[in-house]
Amino acid sequence: MSTIPLSRIVDTLEHGVVLDVTMEDLQFRAYVVVSPPDINLVADFVPQQQFEEDGDVHVTAISYPAEARDQIQDIAFNMNQGDAAIFLCGNEKAYLSALEELGQEILDGGSASPQRLN
């Protein structure tokens, strides 16, 4: 999957955003947050309903900005329609890189940073 995704922000979180993403023929919900890479923290920002729906929930960590593209492509390769992806970004730069790779335009000065979204 090499096409640039299209996405729209559907909600904001304390340390991130929720996106509806389209990559080629794949449509999914993405939770992109600045968070330590701890799977136990996912329940803090992903609603229980997401786990109860038909699709699977995929989780990955993005520690460095340079990892964003590969992590997103790898997780998307294993997804089906209606799945959700959780991107735990180790810092704000990794977060902004992930958002950009998911089709969000990042303005100079990082105007899509989690602190500025809320």
N, C-alpha and C positions, 0 to 999 in steps of 0.2 A: 504494500500500500504506500504509494509515493505521492498521491495527490494531496494538495494542501487542503486540510479540513475546513469546513464551514462550521461556525458555532455561534450560539447566542447565550448570553447570561440569563439564567432563569431564576437565580436566587443568589444572595450573598451570605457568607458564613463569617464567623468571627475572624478567621484567619484564611479566608479564601472565597471561592465562588463555586456555583453549580452551573454547569453548561449542558445544553443539548447540542450534541456534536453529530455532524454528518461527514463521514470519510468514504468516498466513493459510494457504494451501495449500503454501507453500514451506518445505522443510526443508534446512538447510545447516549446515556447520561454520564457526565464526568463530574466528579468532585475533585477539585484541585485546591490543595491547602498547603500552607507552610506548617509542617509538622515533623516531629521526629519519626523515623521509620519504624513505628510500633503498631502492629496490626490491631492491638487492643484499643487503640485510640479511635479507630474507625467508627465505632458505635457512638462516639461523642458528637459526630457531625453528620452521619448518614442516618436518615430516619428508618425506624424499624420496618416501615412499609416497603422500603427498597429491598430488604432481605426477604420479604414475604412474597414478592412478585415472582413471575415465572422466570425471568432472566437471571443469569449468574452475576455475581459481584466479583470483579477482578481488582486486585490491589498490587501496586508497585511503588517503589521508592525512587525518587530522582534526587540524587545527592549533589550533582553538579550540573550547571546549565548545558554542558556538552552532551550529557546523557539523555536529555529530554526527547530528542527526535527518535533515537533508537528504542527507548523505553515505551514511548507512545506507539510506535509501529509494531513492536513486539507484542504489546498487550492487545492492540487492535487485531492482529493476525489471529489471535486465539478467541476472539469475541464473536457472538452471534447477535442478531437483531434483538434489541430490547435489553441487552446486558448493561451493566453499569461498570465504570472504571473509577478507581480511587487512585489519585496521584498524590503521594506524600512527599512534598518537596522539602529538602533539607534546609533551604534558606530562600530569601527573597529573590535572588538571581535565578535560582533553579525554578522557582515558581513562575517568574515572568517568562522564562524560556519555555516552560511547559505551556503557558497560556498562548504564547505566540505560535508554538507548534500545533496547537489545537484551533488555530484560526482567529485568535483575538489580536486586534491591533494594539500594540504597546506604544504609547506616545513617549516622547522624550521626557526623561525624569521619572519613568516608571509609573505613570498615572493609573495603571491597573493594579498597583500594589495592594495587598490586603488591607493595610491600614487606611488607605484612601478610598477603598470601596465601601467602607462602613461609616 
